[in-house]
Structure formats: structure tokens, C-alpha cells
Amino acid sequence: MEVKSYKHVNYLWDEDKAKSLEGDEVALLLYRSNLLGSDLRITNYGGGNTSCKTVDKDPLTGEEVEVMWIKGSGGDIGTLKKSGLAALYVNRLRNLENVYRGIDHEDEMVELFNHCIFDLNSKAPSIDTPLHGFLPFKHIDHLHPDAAIAIAAAKDGKEITQKLFNGTIGWVDWQKPGFDLGLQLRECLEQNPGIRGIMLGSHGLFTWGDTAYESYVNSLDVIETCASYLSEHYGKDRPVFGGQKIESLDADARRLQAAKLAPVLRGFCSSERHMIGHFTDDEKVLEFINSADLDRLAPLGTSCPDHFLRTKIQPLVLQLDANEDLGDLEEVKAKLSPWFADYRAMYTEYYETCKHPNSPDIRDRNPVIILYPGVGMFAFAKDKQTARVAAEFYINAINVMKGAEAVSEYTSLPRQEAFNIEYWLLEEAKLQRMPKPKALSGKIALVTGSAGGIGKAIAKKFVQEGAVVLLNDLNEERLASAKEEFVELFGKDAVATAKLDVTNEEQIETALAEAALAFGGIDIIVNNAGLSISKTIEDHTQKDWDLLYNVLVKGQFLVTQGATKVLKAQEIGGDIVNIVSKNALVSGPNNAGYGSAKAAQLHLSRLNAAELGSARIRVNVVNPDAVISDSNIWAGGWAEGRAKAYGVSVEELPAYYAKRTLLNEIILPEDIANACFAFVGGGLNKSTGNVLNVDGGVAMAFVR
């Protein structure tokens, strides 16, 4: 088989892999889908749809029937597995035409798809199902390639398509996906027999083939033709996007400016619910936001429904100079406030003007995409993945605008059509079926010393409850290992990392900036990083003393100080939880430095709680005792020192600590994590300045 060469898409077909799947058309469908979905130029996360038709035995009659396997509702072709497919009887699906009551009754057809299910383990069929069902081809790709949509969204896209493909690609004008569009695709094919695909106005591309490979190559060929045509026209008749209007800051300056501004933007965007952010200064973004045409094109919004659903009706463009001094955050907020007010008013007017009697209630009025000329693009959404994907889709939209403007004039969806997609009752039903947010959804946590022991357990608990975390540690090897573990458990969007010495102000500032760039800001700070030294008063050195007070007391102070600036910039409150110790309250031998430093941490927590309450920042304390598992605190002679103080061996320490408690329990890192979650999980939002002992019950450590 000849390996094709492409310039604008990736040819990834592996003949040996494909041969191993011969005879299993569904497996070949999945293989083809995953290849196509791996290239964002072809289709973005969750976008597009693929299908194949097979002949199977009807389990009830034993007769051979034609079955269509198609990506189910809410799936992603890049990661598609068989469990994400819907399988339907083709004849039953096509027979639904007999009960179809017309375009005004589109939505009722979706429930009827369930009567066509062949495989009872099917995913729910998507709205695209009839688009594939009414075409006769064995393998079909419905994709959203930037290059094809650029032509589909051009003012004279139909004529360009006809000329570019010499009539071998059909055209169907914009129509909301559904049963009627499926009938229109069939009609287009009947009127243009022999075509190799169909362009959907403002929407995307349909291509097909008799085999998985033929469909794959056909899709790549059509996309390559579109992309090559656009490439030939970039800058030919006019500069791209009208030419450059302003220059970008250099890369380091962009990131610095973005890190300063992100928490402020997040605060505005979180006026209705906590949002997670994403920042990118991709070259494609910079070309667009620095251009002369930005102010003309940005308000038009996007054309493809998949782009629009994730990026909202239009972005907010900041009228800030790239070199704006962001030192005085109150001045910055004063500038931004009317822009956000105007955006919310615009979105409200859009909703009120376009709504139908049965439209769902208006959703969040804040922007999803925010453009900062000279700096980059911010996206804010309910979680990191949604924010990142929204940014990726807007880059797709930029590519579409660039291509359409190069060959014609870009046209977006009319606002009423856009509204009909955004507030479609079927979309609302899909939203309602989504799992309810977890307790920490939309929250960003920084747990110091979180590459192991108590810190890692806390970070893990927070992610399990919906948060995203900035893992950090002094030991970069340990940090890398922890990140790998978290990515494997929770995915790449749940975690970012930063090397952090809590006594180093510059590293603290860098870590907080990384949290701002990765997620938009911070909500929860857990001061957990620590160490311990157990020596008699005679043996204690000034070096020991300084180290303990630097890490435990000064470290807690510096991290809290830095985090407070971010929390106040956001103006949405927050939590600071300090991991202190039973030793802050209980006197014991060989413990002068550690115990007194822990007492200082405890009182510093009270002082911070008293000061920060007016900003809705809660400060609480968890007092552990004897958490031995996976803890650095037991390294460096501490275990030996405590064993000596109590007259037991190191091996006997866990049992010794358990026996002296009221509950006779060994304390684990997970126990401390649960206590931290109790403070930040929403049930204690009106509680600050508290101490929660997690020590198995040590009477001498009772606060009262």
C-alpha cells in the first residue's frame, strides 16, 4: 500500500495494525476514529462523528440485518472505544421517516432512536445519527477540519467548493443537526450521484468510503485540498487579518503579565460559580489578537456549532495595553469592571432577544474566552479540561476566520441560530444528565510539600473531590514521580507542578504564578511542608533552631502572605489550612525547637484568621500526631530521637503512639487529608480560627 504524503494533515495509518484488525469493521472504525481525532486540525475534542455499517445476525430472528455503529452522544473520536458507540438497526432508523412530522418536531425524533437500538450496551445515540443513517456508505466521517470550515464559513463558500472540487463535493446550506439535515444529505447525494463528500455550510464536512482505509484517505485528501487552497491565498490579496497592529511582549513578559492578571479575571468570571482558567500565548492566537481586524472579527463569534457551544457567543477583548502596570490591582479592577458589566449586559440582551417560550433559564453571563492583545488568551470554565478545550476550539475558530478571510469574507452564525444551538432543549437535557459537581469542583489547591506523605494524601483527596492541584516539593525527582502518578490516576488536566522551597520568596511567587497560568489562581492553601528535629536542649544547635523556624514558621508566613495577595485579587474568598501538630499544645522532652515552632505556627494561624476574615478567607488548623507512613518527618534522626525520649525502639514507635491515644489508633496520611477536606469541602464555610486534632485522642492536646 502506498504511503501518502500530506503537508497539512498527519497520515498515521499503520498497515500492519490495520491488517491485525481485518474482518472486524467496528475495530477498524475505532482505529480510524482515533487517528482522525488525534489531529486538532481535523477535529477537536468531542467534535465530529464517525460510523460504519456492518451485517450482523438479529438476536431475535437469527436473520442477517444491517447495523450502523456510530459515536454515541458526548463522545470523542480521538479516545473512542467500543463502549462509546451506539449500534442501531439501519432499516428501523430509516423507517422513522414514516413518522417524522417535520422540522418543527425535530427533537421528538431523538427519543425514537432508542427504538432502533441493536446492541443493548449501546451508548445513547447522538443527534448526528440520522446524518449517517440516511447515507448508504459503509464508512462515514463527519469532521470539523479548520480548513474545510473556513470554506464552509466563507461568504461565497458554496461557489468555492464547486470550483475547488469540480463538483465532486456537494453542498448543504446551514441547518441545525437533526433528522431534517439527514434527509437533506440524502437528497444532496441523490442530486449529485458519484460525489465523494458533502460540505455543510458553516458547519463541517462529510466524507466516506467503502472501507475504513478508503474513508480515512478520502477525508485526508479533501482536507488537504482545502488547506492547500487556503495556504496559497494567505497574504495574497491582503495581509493576514489586515496586518499586524501591535507587537507582542516577549515570552517571559507575556507569562508574567498573564500570571498577574489571571486571578483578577478569574474573580470576575467566578461571579456566579467558581471557574478554572487556562492561558495560552500560541502563535496563532497572537497573530489574531495583535491584528488590525481583531475588533471587526472578534464580535462576530464562531460559525461551527461545536466551536460556538464551548466558546460562547463572542469573546471579551481587553482594551489594556500589553505593558499595562498591573501593580495596583484596585486600579486594574476598576478598569475591568465596566467591561465585564457590558459583556454581561450584551449576553443578557442576546438571551432576551432570542429566547423562546420554552427556552431554559439564562446561564452564566460571564465570558468564556478573554483576549488580551500583545499577551494571549484566557479561557474560564467549570473545570480545567473544559477551559482548555474551549481555548483549543477558539484557536480552531481563529484558523477558520483566517482561512475564510483569505479567500472571501468570514461569516458567523446568525445570533438566533447560535441561540437555538446554545439553548437547544436537547443540549439542556444533556447538561442535566451530567453528574453533579463534586464538593471541590472549580477549586484550585496548593499543598506545600505535596510530593509525598501527608501532603500527597491531601492533594490526592482534593483531586478526588473535584479540585485541581499544584503539586510542589524541594525534591524534583520525587515531584516528577508524584506528577506521573497523579496524571495516571486523574488525567493531565488535574495537576500542575512547581519546585518550591517555602523559605524562598522568589520560588513562592513563581509557584503562585504557575498556579495562575495553569488554573487561573488559587482557592485553597495547605501549609504542610515541614521537618522535625528531636534533641535535648543541650544538643540543640542554633542551626537546628533556625532551620525549624525558617521552614515551619517563616515558611507558613511567607506562603500565606503570597497566597493572600492572590486570594484578595480574586475577591471570592478562600481557605488556608495549616498542618501544625499535637506538639503545639503538649510539652515533652527533647522537643524545644520543634514544639515551640509548632506553637508559633498555631498562634500565627489564629492571628491570620482574625485578620483575613473580612476578605472571606478562612484560616484553620489540623493538628496531627505520629503520622509515620511515607513521611519525610521521620527521616534525619527524628524517629531515633523520639524513640530514645520514650524509651522504646524505632520499630516500636507506631504501636507506642497508638497505645497512648484514647482510641488506640495509628494515624495515617489519609486521616489528615480527611480532616483538611472537612474544613474546605463546603460544610464549614462559616468556620475560621479552629483547631481539629487528628491524633487518635491525646487528652493533653485538647484545646479546651
N, C-alpha and C positions, 0 to 999 in steps of 0.2 A: 504494500500500500504506500502510495506517495505521501510523504510528509509535507504538508502545505506550509508555505511561508507567509506570515502576515506581519504588518507593521503596526497596526492599531489595536489588535486584539491578540490574546495568547492562544496558540494552538497547543493543547495539552493532551490530546488523545494518545493513549498508550495502547498500541495494537495487541501486545501480549496480555495486558489487563483485560481488554475488551474480549479477546478470544476465550479467556477463562470464564467469561460470563455468557458465552454463546448459548442460545436456547432458553435463556431467561430474560425475556423482554423487559420485565419490571426491574431487574437488576441493572440492565443496560440503561433504562430510563433514569434510575438513580445515579448511575455513573455519569451520564451525560449532564444531568441536572447539576451535580456537584461541580463539574468542570466549568459549566457556564456561570454558576453562582460565585465562583472564586475570583472573578474579574469584575471589579466595580464599574468598569467602563461598559460592561454588558448588562448588568442589572445589580441593584443594590440589595442590602439585607432585607428580606421579606418581600422583595419586589418580583414581579413576573410569575409565570406559571409554566409548567411542563407536563406533558401527558404522553401516554402510549395506549394503544388498543391491542388487546390480545383475544385469543379464543380460549375459553375455559368451559369446563363442564358445570352445568347448573346443578347445585347440590340437591335440588328438589326433584328435578326431572331426569337428570343424567344427560340431557341434551347439550350439545355444544352451543355456547352463546358468546356474543361479542361483549367484552368488558373493557371499560376505559378506566385506567389508573391515572390519577391526577393529583397534583399537590393539594393537600387539604387546606382548609381555612386557617390563616395565621401562620403558615409555614414559611420556610426559607429554602430556596432551591440549593443554595450553597452548602447547607448542612442537612439536606433532606434524607430521611431514612424511610423504610417501608411503612413504619408506624405513622408517618406523617402523610401518607397517601390516602385518598378516597378512591374506592373502586365501585363503579356503577354499571348496571346493565345499560348498554348503549341504546337498545330498542326502547326500553322504558323511558329513558331520558328524552329521546326524540319524540316519543308519543305524548309527552307533556304539551306539545304544540296543540294537541286536540283540546286541551282545557285552558290554554292561555287566553286571557281575557283582554290583552292589550297592554300598552306601555304604562297606562295608569295603574296597573295591577301587577307591576313587576315583582314587588317584594314578596307577594304571596307564593311565588314560584319556588323560592328558596326552601321552604318547608317541604315542598313536594319532591325535592331532590332526595329526601330521606326514603321515599318510596321506591327509589331506583337503586338503592344500595345492594351491591353484590357481596362484598366482604363485610361481615358484621363487625369486624375490628377496625373498620374504616374511620379515618379522621372525618370530621364534619366537612361536607363538600363546600367549596368556596363559591362566591358569586361568579367566578370565571368559568364554572363548569360547563354551561351551555355553549360558551365561545369555542371550546374544544370539541364538545359533543356533536355540534352541527357541521363540523368539518370532517371529511371522510378519511383523512390521512392517519397512518398508523402511529407516527411520532410527530408531535407538535411542540414548538417552542413559542411561548408568548413572553417576550423580553422587553426591557426598558433601557435599551442602549442609548447613551448620551447622543451619539452621532445620529441615530435614527430619529430620536425625539426632536433633535434640533431641526431636522427637515419637517417632521410632523407638526412642529410648533411654528414654522415659518409662515408668513402671511400668504405666500403662494406655494405652500408645501406640496399640494396635490400636483401642480404642474411640474415642480422639480422632480418629484417621484416618477412621474410618467416619462420625463425626458431622461433621467438618470438611468432608469432600468428598462427603457424601451418597452414599456407596457407589461413587463413580467412581474411587477409588484402592483397589486391592486391598492385601492384607497377606500377607506370608510371614514366619513366625517365623524367628528367628536360625538360620542354617545356614552352616557354613563354605563359602566359594565352591568350586564344583566341578560335576561332572556332575549330581549329585543336585539341587543348587539350580536348575540349568537346567530339570530336569524339574518341579520344584515351581513355577517361574514359569509354565511352560506350563499346569500344572494349575490354578493360580490364575486364569489368563486364561480357561480353559475353563469354570470355575465362575462366572466373573463377566464374561460377554461384554459388550463395549462400554466397559470401563473405560479410562481414559486413562493409567494408570500403576500401579506396584506399589511399596509401601513394604516395605523389608526390615528386619525387627526388628533394632535396634541397629547397623544397617549403612549404609543409604543408600537411594537412590531410583532406580527405573526409570521412564522416560517415553519416549514415541515419537511418530512422525508419519509420514504418507505422503511428505512431502518434508522436506528439511533444514530449511527455514524452519518448517514446522509442528512438527517435533520441538523446535526451538530455543525457539519461543514457548511450547509446551506445558510445557517444562522450567521456563522463567522463571515462567509463570503458577502452577505448582504450588509452586515455591519461594517466590514472593511471597505466596501464600495462607498457607503455613506461617509465614513470617516475620511477616506482619501479625498472625496469631493470637497468636504469642508476644509481640509488641510490646504488644498490648492487655492482656496479663496481667502484664507486668513490674511488680512492686511493688504489684499489685492486692490480693492476699490476704496477702502478707507481703513484707518488704523483700527486695530482690535479695540473694541469698546470705546471708540472715539479717541483713543490715545491716552497716555498717562497724564494725570492731572497733578498728583502729588507723589513724593518719594516715600518709601517705607523707611522706618527706623532700621538699624542693623539688627541681626537676630537676637543678640543678648538684650538689647534695649527693648525690643518688642516684648520679649518674655517678662522683663522686669515691669514694664508698663502694664501688661496684661495681668500680672500677678497682683499688682496694686489695685487695679480696677475691678477684678473679678468678684471679690467679696461684696463690693458695693452693688454691682449689677445683680448678684445673687440675692441680695437683700430685697431689691425692688421686685425681682421676678418671683420671690417667695412670699408675696403679699397674701396669697390665698392658700398656699401649701409649700412645704419645703421642697426646693428644687436642687438638682445636682447639675453641675456645669461641665462643659467641655470647651477647650480652647484649641484653635488651630491657626497657624500662620502659613498654611500651604501656599505654594507659589500661585496656584490657580485663584485662590482667594485674594491674595494681594493684587494680582493683575486686575481683578474686578473692582475691589473696593478702592483702589487708587486711581480709577479711570474717570474720564470725563463723562461717561454715560451712566455712572452709578446712580445719580439722582433721578435719572429718567427710567432706568430699568428696574431698580430695586422695588419701587412701589407696585410694579406690575405683578409681582409674585411669580409662582411657578405654573407650569402647564400640566405636567403629568400628575394624575391623581395620587400616585404613590409618593411623589415628591411633596405635593401640597399637604397631604394628610399629616406629614411629620414636621413640616416647617411653618405651618400656619399661613394665613392669607398674604402676609408680607413681612419682611424683616424690619427691625428698628435700626436706623442708621444714626450713629452718634455724630453729632456736629462738633466733636472735640478735636483739637489739634493733636497730632501724634505726639508732639513734645509737651503736651499739657502737663503742668506741675500738679501732680496728684497728692502732694504732701498734706494739703489741708482738705481732709475728706468731707468736712461740712460744706465747704465751697463746692466741691465736686458734686455732692448730693443735691445741693441747691440748683446746680445746672441740669442735672439729670432728671430731677423730679418732674418738671413740666413736660419733658419729652415722654416719660413713661405715662403721665396723665393723658397726653394727647394720643398716645398709642392705644391706651385702654378705651378712650372715647371713640377712636376710629373703629376699634373692634366691636364695641357695643353698637355703634351705628350700623356697621355691616350686619350684625346679627339681627337687629330690629328691622332693618330694611328687607332682608332676605328671608326671614323666618316664615314657616308655615304654621297653620293652627296646631298641628301635632308635633312640631319640632321639639327635640329635647331642650332642656334648660341651657342657657348660655354657659359655656365652660370658661376656664381660666382666661382672663383678658390680657394677660401679660405676653410679651413676645417670646418666641422660642429661639429665633435667630437674631443676634445683635452684631452689627458690623461696625468696626472701628477702623476707619481709613488710616493707613500707614502702620497699623498694628496687627489686626487679624480679625477673626470671627469667634464669637462666643455662642454656644447653644445651651439652653437650660430646659430640663425636662424632669420627669418624675424619678428617673434613675440614670445612672451613668450610661448604660447601653443605649437607652432611648435618646439621650442627649448626643452621644457620639454618632449614632445612626442619623439623627436629624442633621448634624453637621455634614455627614457624608452625602446625604440627599441634597443638601443645598449646594454642595460642590457639583453634584450632578446637574442641578438646575443652572449653575453658572456655566457649565460646559454647554448646556442646551442653548442658553442665551447667546453665548459666544458664537456657536455654530449658526444659529438662525440669523443673527445679525450679520454674519459674514456673507451669507448667500441671499438674504432677503431682509425681512423685518420680523423681530420676535413678537409673538402674540401669546398672551397668557389666557387661562380660562376666564370667561366672564364671571363676575363675582357671584351671580346667582347660581351658576353651575358649580362653582367652587363650594358655595354654601351647601348645595344639595349633596355634595360628596361628604363634606366635613360633618354635617349634621344628619346624614342618612340614618334612617331608623335601624337599618341593618348594621351599620357601623356602631351605633349606640348599643345595640344588643350585644355586639362583640365586646365592647368595652365593659358592659355589665357582667359578662361571663368571666372576665379576667379575675384572678384571685385578688382578694382584698389585700391592701398594703400591709406589710409587716410593721411591727412596732417601731422599728428604726428606719423604715423606708424614707428616703430623702435626706438622711442624716450622714454627716461626714465625721469620722473619728480619727484622732491622732493619739495613739497609745505609745508612750515612750518606752523604749526597751522591749519592743514587741516581736523580736525575732525568736523568742524562746520563753519558757517558763510561764509565770503569771501573765506577763504582757501578751504573749501569743495566745494564751487561752482567752483573755479578754477580747482581743481583736477578733478571734475566731467566733466567739459568742456574738459580738456585734454584727459581723457579716451574716451569720445565720439568721439574725433578726432583721436583716434588710439594709444595714448600713454599708457604706464603703469605708475603707481604712487606708491610712498612710502608715505602712509598716516602717519601722526605723530601728537602728541599732548601731553601736560602735563597731561591731564585728561585721565587716562587709560580706564575708563568706557565709556567716550564719544568716545574714539578712537575705542574701540571694537564695539560700536554701528555703527560707521561710516563704519568700515570694513564690517560688516554684510550687511549694505545697499549696498555697492559697489559690494560685491560678488553676491548679489541677482540681481543687475542691470546688471553687466558686466562680471560675472564669476570669478572664483578663480585666474585665471592667470593674471588678470588686476591689482592686488593690493597686496602690502605687507605693513607691519606696523612697527613702532618703536616709543617707548616713547621718547620724545625729549624736553629737556629744552635748548633753544637756547643760554643760557648763560653758559652751561656746555660743555666744550670741549670734555670730555670723551663721553658724550651722542651724540654729533655731530659726532664724529669719529665712534661710534657704529652704528648710523643711516646710515652713508655713507657706512659702511661695509655691513650692511644689504641690502642696495640697490645693492651693488656689488655682493653679494651672490645670491640675488633673481633675479636680472636682468642683471648683468654684469657691471654696472657702473652708470653714471648719464649724462644727457644732459641738463636738464632744472632745474634751481633752482629758486624758487619763495620765496623771503623773505617776508613772510606775517605775521608771528606771532607778536602780539603786545598787548598793553594795553594802557589805557588812564587815566589821572588824571587831573581834572579841578579844580583848586583852585586859589585864589588870591595869589599874591606874598607874602603877609604876612602869609597866611595859609600854603603855600608850605613848606614841610619839606625836610631835606636832604635825608631822607629815600625815599620820593616820587621821588626826583630828581635822586637818584642813581638807583632806580628801573626802571624808564623810560629810562635812558641812558644805563643801562645794557641790557634790553630786546630789545629796538629799535635800538640802535647804536652798542653796543658791540655785540649783537646777530647777526645783519646783517653782521658785520665784521667777526665774528668767523665762521658763516656758509659759507660765501663767501670764506674765507681763506681755509676751509676744502674742499669745493667743487672744488675750483680751482686746488688743487693737483690732484683730480680725473680727471677733465677735461683735464688737461695737460698730464696726464698719457695716456689718450686715443688718444690725438692728432687729434680729429675730431671736434674741436670747441665746441660751446655750448651757452646757453643763461642763463643770470641771470636777473631776473625781480624783482625789489624791489617795494613793495607796500608801498608808502610813504603817503602823504596827502596834501590836499589843504593848510593845516596849515604850511607846509614848506615854503610857499610863502606869506601867508596872516597873518597879525598881528591882534590879537583880545584879548579881556580881559580874565583874569583867565586862561592863557594858556602858561605860561612861560616855564615850564618844557617840556610839550608835544610838543609845537610848535618848540622850539629850538632843541629838539631831532629829530624831523622830518626834520628840516633844515639840521641837521648834516647827516641824512640818505641820503638826496638828494645830498649833495655835495660828500659824500663818494661814491655814485653811479657814479658821474662824474669822480672822481679820479680812480675808478676801471675800468671804461670804457677806460680811457686813457692808463692805464697800460696793460690791458688784450687783447686789440685789436690785437696785434701781434700774439696771440695764437688763433685767430678767436673766441674769447669768447666775445659775445655782452652783454653789461650791459645797461638796460633801466629801466625807472621808470613809474609806473602808480600812478597817484595822485587821489584818491577817495575823496569824501566828503559826510558825513552824510549817511553812509550805516548802517541803523538801523537793518534790518531784520536779525534775528538769529546771532547777533554779540555779542561776549563777551565784545567788547569795550564799550558797553552801560551799562555794569554792574559796580558795585563798585562806584556808585555815579557820574559817568561821565554825564549821561543824566540829572541828577538833577543840576549838576554844569553848564552845557551848557544852560539849561532852565533858570536858575537864571541869567546867564550872559546876556541873550537876553530878559528877562522879560516876558517869556511865561511859560506855564505849560509843564510838560514832555509829556503829551498826544498831545500837540500842536506842538511839535518839528518837526515831519516829514513834516507837512504842512508848517511850518515856513521855514524849509530848502528849500523845493521845491519852495516856493514863491519868495525867494531871488535869484533864478537862472534865467538865461536868457531864458531857455527852460521850466521853471516851471515844472520840472520833479523830482519825487522821485527816488533816486538811489538804485538799488538792487545789491545783490552779483553777480548775473549773468552778470550785466553790467561790473563789474570789471573783471570777468572771460573772457568776450569777448575782453576786451582791452588787457589782457595778451596774449590771443591767437593771437591777431593781431601782436604782437611782435615776437612770436615763431612759427607761422604757416607757415613760408616759404616766405611770401610776403615781409618781411622787413629784409632779411638776410644781407643786406648791410647797416643796420642802427644800430647805437650804440650811447649811451650818450643822448638819447632822453627822453622827459617827455610827457606823454599822460594824460591829465586831463580828468577825468570822474566824473564830479561834476554838470552836468546839465547846466554849463556855469556860472562861477563866474569870472567876469571881473578882479577883483583884483588878481586872481590867474593866469592870462595869463602870460606865461613865457616871451613873447616878446610883 
